[in-house]
Amino acid sequence: MNKKHSVFILIAVIVLISAVILGAGPVRKYIKEKDSYSENGFYMNTFVTADITGEFCKETAEAVMANIKMLDELCFSKTAEGSDVFNLNSNGKYDLSDITLNTLVAALDVCEKSGGALDIGIGALVDLWNINQGASKPPLKNDLLPLTGNKYEYISINGSEVSLDNGALIDLGAVGKGAACDSVKNIVEMSGVKRAVVSIGGSIFLYGEGGFTVGIASPEKGSSDYIATIATENGFISTSGTYERFFDYNGIRYHHILNPKTGYPVQNGLASVTIVSDSGILSDALSTACFVMGKEEGKKLAEKYGCQAVFVTDDKIIYTTDEIKKQLTVTDGSYTLAD
Amino acid sequence: MKTRLLRKTDLIMIFVIIFAGVAAILVNRYSGDSLIAQITVDGNVIETIDLNSVENTRTVITKTSPKTEITVEKGAIYFCKADCDNQLCVKSGKLTSGGATAVCLPAKVVITVTEAQSVDVVTY
């Protein structure tokens, strides 16, 4: 073997070793990216993301987004002209599509079982507060009071025709995102993809093997940080928190979770409630209902529906239903898990 | 003819191989996992940044209504200013770990951060 030959081999070996060490990361990343696709957009007055892995990931993500947009515009939106809810609220009576009707029926069940802690008939009260559209001061008490008190009792269903009475106006803000997650589940299951994580404004649908780690948003920082994680499998997770939508007026924080009985934002020491369920609409509806009821009564309601709940208080203590405790890891040292 | 087991050039080559190997390992170890931030406006990516490799702090201004200003620094990214009333995006604070998201709904500006080891998603 001559000298030139050995130098050539050595250089080849160096190049090979360097390529393996330095190239492994990017190559793996390329393979991974080819098989997964992320899409995001603004629908249902919030931020939506779909992360899909598997064959037809791009097509599935696009179908998921189109489905959410359609549900918003044709069914759940209070403001989109021509949607089921818009037509029902404007006419007082309307023949609803199946999907809107089923959503309404499921939501009304939670309204009843929560004794009105969730009330999908308080559309007028939500409009008066106008927190979603950037209100900066609270409404007058005299204007609020007529709009409170079990408005859901004045929603009547006769076949597919629904009618409203006594000032009830539909607002699906507390259930629509979860109902949309249920609809997304059908698309994802049919598509045959391996894994899907869909978030509609923090209401989440999880699908696929290998389990998931879900962060519970920090009450101080919202979705930009988390205080604990839940290790979970396929299913749905929703959270209602005071930090999501709010304004400050004269030193008082007014957030978007209204007590339907008083007409004012709930002040019960809770910062957020997270519900884990095998139903999207239940996870969404119960996160609001359990928040309004407080941690003792809320825990009972969640268990009645076979769901798991995590309550985070303003003084940084985390309470849970029994089963989920072992799946929960506190990641922010300033929070403690109650016994 | 006398043949030596190792010539001078061979020794140099062995030294170079060992040096290259050690250097590659050190580069991999100390560069840390990448922490990727992405800024999107109404779904369109306007910038993707590896936060761990940021050297000089800078500001990204979005041409949106309302206008938002985003500070990019080593290991963190955040909304520092927004021309709106509620300032929810500014109150989100610094994004420093994977899975984090900050959103300005009125301007449709979103910052997301991802890293190899982190949560799949955050519920809020």
Chai-1 contact restraints between the chains, C-beta under 6 A:
chainA,res_idxA,chainB,res_idxB,connection_type,confidence,min_distance_angstrom,max_distance_angstrom,comment,restraint_id
A,L10,B,M13,contact,1.0,0.0,6.0,A-B,restraint_1
A,I14,B,I17,contact,1.0,0.0,6.0,A-B,restraint_2
A,I14,B,A20,contact,1.0,0.0,6.0,A-B,restraint_3
A,S18,B,A20,contact,1.0,0.0,6.0,A-B,restraint_4
A,I21,B,A24,contact,1.0,0.0,6.0,A-B,restraint_5
A,N40,B,G43,contact,1.0,0.0,6.0,A-B,restraint_6
A,G41,B,G43,contact,1.0,0.0,6.0,A-B,restraint_7
A,F42,B,K108,contact,1.0,0.0,6.0,A-B,restraint_8
A,F47,B,V103,contact,1.0,0.0,6.0,A-B,restraint_9
A,G134,B,D85,contact,1.0,0.0,6.0,A-B,restraint_10
A,S136,B,D85,contact,1.0,0.0,6.0,A-B,restraint_11
A,V197,B,D120,contact,1.0,0.0,6.0,A-B,restraint_12
A,V197,B,V121,contact,1.0,0.0,6.0,A-B,restraint_13
A,S199,B,V121,contact,1.0,0.0,6.0,A-B,restraint_14
A,G202,B,T123,contact,1.0,0.0,6.0,A-B,restraint_15
A,G202,B,Y124,contact,1.0,0.0,6.0,A-B,restraint_16
A,I204,B,V121,contact,1.0,0.0,6.0,A-B,restraint_17
A,I204,B,T123,contact,1.0,0.0,6.0,A-B,restraint_18
A,F212,B,D120,contact,1.0,0.0,6.0,A-B,restraint_19
A,T213,B,V119,contact,1.0,0.0,6.0,A-B,restraint_20
A,T213,B,D120,contact,1.0,0.0,6.0,A-B,restraint_21
A,V214,B,V121,contact,1.0,0.0,6.0,A-B,restraint_22
A,V214,B,T123,contact,1.0,0.0,6.0,A-B,restraint_23
A,G215,B,G99,contact,1.0,0.0,6.0,A-B,restraint_24
A,G215,B,V119,contact,1.0,0.0,6.0,A-B,restraint_25
A,G215,B,V122,contact,1.0,0.0,6.0,A-B,restraint_26
A,A217,B,V122,contact,1.0,0.0,6.0,A-B,restraint_27
A,A217,B,Y124,contact,1.0,0.0,6.0,A-B,restraint_28
A,K221,B,S92,contact,1.0,0.0,6.0,A-B,restraint_29
A,K221,B,G93,contact,1.0,0.0,6.0,A-B,restraint_30
A,G222,B,S92,contact,1.0,0.0,6.0,A-B,restraint_31
A,G222,B,Y124,contact,1.0,0.0,6.0,A-B,restraint_32
A,S223,B,T101,contact,1.0,0.0,6.0,A-B,restraint_33
A,S223,B,V122,contact,1.0,0.0,6.0,A-B,restraint_34
A,S223,B,Y124,contact,1.0,0.0,6.0,A-B,restraint_35
A,S224,B,S92,contact,1.0,0.0,6.0,A-B,restraint_36
A,S224,B,L95,contact,1.0,0.0,6.0,A-B,restraint_37
A,S224,B,A100,contact,1.0,0.0,6.0,A-B,restraint_38
A,S224,B,A102,contact,1.0,0.0,6.0,A-B,restraint_39
A,D225,B,A100,contact,1.0,0.0,6.0,A-B,restraint_40
A,Y226,B,V122,contact,1.0,0.0,6.0,A-B,restraint_41
A,T229,B,V119,contact,1.0,0.0,6.0,A-B,restraint_42
A,I237,B,T123,contact,1.0,0.0,6.0,A-B,restraint_43
A,T239,B,T123,contact,1.0,0.0,6.0,A-B,restraint_44
A,T239,B,Y124,contact,1.0,0.0,6.0,A-B,restraint_45
A,F247,B,N86,contact,1.0,0.0,6.0,A-B,restraint_46
A,T274,B,T123,contact,1.0,0.0,6.0,A-B,restraint_47
